[in-house]
Structures are given as C-alpha cells and as structure tokens.
Amino acid sequence: MLRTILLVGTGGFIGSVMRYLVQIFVERDMSSTFPYGTLVANIVGSFIIGVVFALAGKGNLMSAEWRMFLAVGICGGFTTFSSFAYNNFTMLKENTFGPFFLNVFGSLFLGILAVYLGVLLVRVIF
C-alpha cells in the first residue's frame, strides 16, 4: 500500500509540474484570459490516459503499479479538472458565456475524442 501511495504521489508531482509547464508554454504570448493551457492539458491528458488504459487492458504490457503511476499519478496531476471547474465558474460569474461554452464543450468532447484516439492508437500498434 505504501509503495502504491509513493508511486501515485511521485506521478502526481511529475504531472503537476508538467501541467504548469504546458500552461506557461501555451499561454506565454497570449493576451487572452481564456484558459488555453488548461484546455490543452485536459485534452493531452485524456489522450495519455486512453493510451495507458488501453495498454493496461492488453494483459502483460503494463503492471498494475505502472498503471497507477501513469494514470492516477501523472494523468491525475496533469489534467486539471479543479482548475477547469474554477475557470468555468469564473467565466459564468463574469457572464462570458461564449468562452464558457467553448471551454466546457471543448474539454469534454475533445477530451473524450482524445481518449478514443489513444485507445485506437494502441489497437493499431498492438
């Protein structure tokens, strides 16, 4: 149990740092207040978690510990649902409905599509 906690915690640290760096990279030259970094992190993280779970479902390609490290740890730290929720709350509070709907539907539908593409990628390769 302690080993799993350490794996998830280490992965979470790595994922959180990666998310921060993605946000800095994506938004560095933008004057917009739209959370593009969060949107990108959610889509990329969804794709990665699709790949991880598809690989884990292939039997002996990935151990349970690696799955926990990658999916729960790294993807959990990298994807930013709490930031997503706060950003959407802020947009609603400020009556910016266009960006709100773009962010909600973009993150949800493109995220689900990214999971599917991750699974499809693994099916094609393996």
N, C-alpha and C positions, 0 to 999 in steps of 0.2 A: 504493500500500500504506500509506504513512504517513497519507494522508488518511483511509483506512478505519479505521486504528487510532485516530486522533484522534476520528472520529465515534463509534466504539464506546465509547471511553473517556469522552467527554463524555456520551453517553447513559447509560452505566453510573453516572456521578456523579449525574446527574439522577434516575435510577431508584432509586439507593440512598438518596438524600435523601427521595424520595417514600415509599419503604418505611418509613423511620424515622418520618416524619410520620404515616403511616397507623397504624403501631403505637402511637404516642403517642396519637393521636386515639381509636382503637378501645379501647385498654386503660386510658385515663386514670382512669376512675371504677370500675374493676373490682378486686375483691379476689382474684379467681381467679388461679391460676398457669397456667391453660390459655392457650396461645399464640394467642388470637383474632386478634391483629394479623397474625401470620404466616399464619394460615388465610385471612383476608380478602385479604392481599396476593397469596397464591398464586392465589386464585380470580379476583380482578380482573386480575392479570397474565396469567392464562390466557385470559381473555376478550379482553384487548387484543391478545395475540399471535395469537389467532384472527382478529381483525379485520385486523391487519397482514398476515398471510399470505394471507388471502382477497383483500384489496385488491391485494397484490403479484401474485397469480395472475390478476388481471383484465387483465393486459397493460400498458398505458401509464399506469395510475393512480398507480403508485409506482415510483420509480427504485430500483435496487439499493442505492444509498447510503442512501436513506431507510429501506429495509427493514433494512439493517444497523444504522442508528442506532436505529430504534424497537424491532426485535425482539431483536437481540443486545445492544445497549446499554441502552436504557431498560428493556425487559422483563427482560433478564438481571440488571440491577441491582435491579429492583423485586421480582421474585419471589425467594423466599428458600429455595431448596432446602437450602442448607447449614444454615441456621437450622432448617429443617424437620427435617432429619436429626438435628441435635443435640437439639432439643426431644423428638423421639421416643425417642432414646437415653436421655435423662434420665428420661422417663416410664417406660420399661422398667426402668431401674435402680432407680427408686423403687416399682416394682410397681403403678403406677397404670394398669391395663390399660384401663379404660373410656375415660379421656381419650386414651390412646394410640390405640385403635381409632377413636375419633371423629375424631381429627386425621388419621390415615393415610387412612381411607376418605373423610372429608370433603374433604381436599385432593385426593386422586386422582380420585374420581368427580365431585365438583363442579367440579374443575379441567377435567376432560375435557368435562363438560357445558358449562362456560363457553366453552371453545374452540369447540365446536359452535355455541353460540348466537352467538358473534362471527362465525363464518363464515356462519351463517344470516342474520344482520342485514345483512351486506354483500350477500348474494344477493338479499334482498328490496329493498334500496335501489338496487342496480345491476342 
